[in-house]
Amino acid sequence: QVQLVESGGGLVQPGGSLRLSCAASGITFRLYDIDWYRQGPGKQREYVASITSVGSTNYANSVKGRITISRDNAKNTVYLPMNSLIPEDTAVYYCHAIYTLDRRSHYWGQGTQVTVSS
């Protein structure tokens, strides 16, 4: 059974930091590209960042410079440290895994809530 489990969310003041994690099981993790998406209150889900199976990264303009995505294939985990958080970062953050060999098999985590508020 495939599972993606996000963790690390919480309540933080503006300007603060959090580190999100996405732990995978049931897949050959090194063969998956991993994306993070988020969905704020009353908003559509939007792309945040991604890391390919070989470690190439990409970021949405809204988070560039404040977020650094990384992965540890030995731990089947992707990390998303977030700095200089602003209220607009408030959202449920979702991890998404895409199988690189067919680009069709994909999985979502259940999400972790990030709230930026004073």
Order of alpha helices (4+ residues) and beta strands (2+ residues): beta-beta-beta-beta-beta-beta-beta-beta-beta-beta-beta
